Every structure is written in structure tokens, then in C-alpha cells.
Amino acid sequence: MPEEVFVIVVVAIVMGTITSMTKMILAYRERTRGFAPQQESAGSSSVTTSELERMMHRAARKATDPLLDRIEELEDRLDTPALPEKGERIDLDAAIEGQSTPAMAPRRTRNR
């Protein structure tokens, strides 16, 4: 093997060793000291859970309030209530008897 190639290989091995040792030392120092510089800057602009919940609640209320107002307006226009009053019973048997064909009628079969 020529001397130039041998020198390049040796220098590459030495530089790789130095780089890996430096990386291991920095990782160890970060683990033992318990902080990373990148995390500090990201944590300063964070929002707490309660603030996020309040923001979401306000946004949902802002989006649904016009719909609720419109529904109340339409309900006021109706003459008959859409739902029975609280405590009022609905007679389902009478409603079913009024239908001409039952909902669960047996299947008709074809004869050839």
C-alpha cells in the first residue's frame, strides 16, 4: 500500500475516534446536568393546559353561539314543540297501529 494512502487512512481513523469521543463526552455532560440549551428557549413560549382549555372553549363558544341563536329563533317560530314536555309519555303502540304496514313486515318471496 502506498505511503500516502496509509497516512490518509490513519488520519481518518484518528479523527473519527476523536469525534466519537467528543460526542460521547457531550452526551454524558448533558445527561448528568439534566438540561439541554434548545429546550430552554422552547419552554419560555409554552401555554399551560388551563390556558389552552380556556382558549379552546372560547373558540368553540364563538363558533356555536350564532347557531344556537338561530336554533332558538326557529324554535320560537314553530307552533308545535319539537319534543314533548318533561314527564309527558308518548304512546308508541298508538303510533304503530296508525301505520298501514308494519316496519318489520316479513319478506315477500317470489314464485316462478
C-alpha positions as CSV (number, residue, x, y, z in Angstrom):
1,M,0.0,0.0,0.0
2,P,1.4,3.4,-0.9
3,E,2.5,5.7,1.9
4,E,0.0,8.4,1.0
5,V,-3.0,6.2,1.3
6,F,-1.7,4.7,4.6
7,V,-1.4,8.2,6.1
8,I,-4.9,9.2,4.9
9,V,-6.4,6.0,6.5
10,V,-4.6,6.6,9.8
11,V,-5.6,10.3,9.9
12,A,-9.3,9.3,9.2
13,I,-9.3,6.7,12.0
14,V,-7.7,9.2,14.5
15,M,-10.2,11.9,13.5
16,G,-13.2,9.5,13.8
17,T,-12.1,8.4,17.2
18,I,-11.7,12.0,18.4
19,T,-15.1,13.0,17.0
20,S,-16.8,10.0,18.6
21,M,-15.1,10.6,22.0
22,T,-16.2,14.3,21.9
23,K,-19.8,13.3,21.1
24,M,-19.8,10.8,24.0
25,I,-18.4,13.3,26.4
26,L,-21.0,15.9,25.4
27,A,-23.9,13.4,25.7
28,Y,-22.7,12.4,29.2
29,R,-22.4,16.0,30.4
30,E,-25.9,16.7,29.1
31,R,-27.3,13.7,30.9
32,T,-25.6,14.4,34.2
33,R,-26.5,18.1,34.2
34,G,-30.1,17.4,33.1
35,F,-30.7,20.2,30.7
36,A,-30.4,20.9,27.0
37,P,-30.0,24.5,25.7
38,Q,-32.6,24.0,23.0
39,Q,-35.3,23.1,25.4
40,E,-35.0,26.3,27.5
41,S,-35.8,28.6,24.6
42,A,-38.8,26.4,23.6
43,G,-40.2,26.3,27.1
44,S,-40.5,30.0,27.5
45,S,-43.3,30.4,24.9
46,S,-45.4,27.4,26.1
47,V,-49.0,27.6,27.1
48,T,-50.4,25.9,30.2
49,T,-53.1,23.4,30.0
50,S,-55.7,25.5,31.6
51,E,-55.0,28.4,29.3
52,L,-55.3,26.1,26.3
53,E,-58.6,24.8,27.5
54,R,-59.9,28.3,28.0
55,M,-58.8,29.3,24.5
56,M,-60.5,26.3,23.0
57,H,-63.7,26.8,25.0
58,R,-63.8,30.5,23.8
59,A,-63.2,29.5,20.2
60,A,-65.9,26.8,20.3
61,R,-68.4,29.2,22.0
62,K,-67.7,31.9,19.5
63,A,-68.3,29.4,16.6
64,T,-71.5,27.9,18.0
65,D,-73.2,30.9,19.6
66,P,-74.7,32.2,16.2
67,L,-76.0,28.7,15.5
68,L,-77.6,28.4,19.0
69,D,-79.3,31.8,18.5
70,R,-80.6,30.8,15.1
71,I,-82.0,27.5,16.5
72,E,-83.7,29.4,19.4
73,E,-85.2,31.8,16.8
74,L,-86.6,28.9,14.7
75,E,-88.0,27.1,17.8
76,D,-89.8,30.3,18.7
77,R,-91.4,30.4,15.3
78,L,-92.7,26.8,15.5
79,D,-96.3,26.4,16.7
80,T,-95.9,22.8,17.9
81,P,-93.0,21.9,20.1
82,A,-90.4,19.5,18.6
83,L,-90.1,17.5,21.8
84,P,-92.8,16.5,24.3
85,E,-92.7,18.3,27.6
86,K,-90.8,16.8,30.5
87,G,-92.8,14.0,32.1
88,E,-95.1,13.5,29.2
89,R,-95.3,10.0,27.9
90,I,-95.5,9.1,24.2
91,D,-97.9,6.2,23.3
92,L,-95.8,4.2,20.9
93,D,-98.4,1.5,20.5
94,A,-101.0,4.0,19.1
95,A,-98.4,5.4,16.7
96,I,-97.6,2.0,15.4
97,E,-101.3,1.0,15.0
98,G,-101.8,4.0,12.8
99,Q,-99.3,2.8,10.2
100,S,-100.7,0.7,7.3
101,T,-97.8,-1.7,7.0
102,P,-95.6,-2.7,9.9
103,A,-92.0,-1.7,9.8
104,M,-90.8,-5.3,10.4
105,A,-93.0,-7.0,7.8
106,P,-91.9,-10.4,6.7
107,R,-90.1,-10.6,3.4
108,R,-92.1,-11.3,0.3
109,T,-90.9,-14.2,-1.8
110,R,-91.2,-14.6,-5.5
111,N,-92.8,-17.6,-7.0
112,R,-92.0,-18.6,-10.6
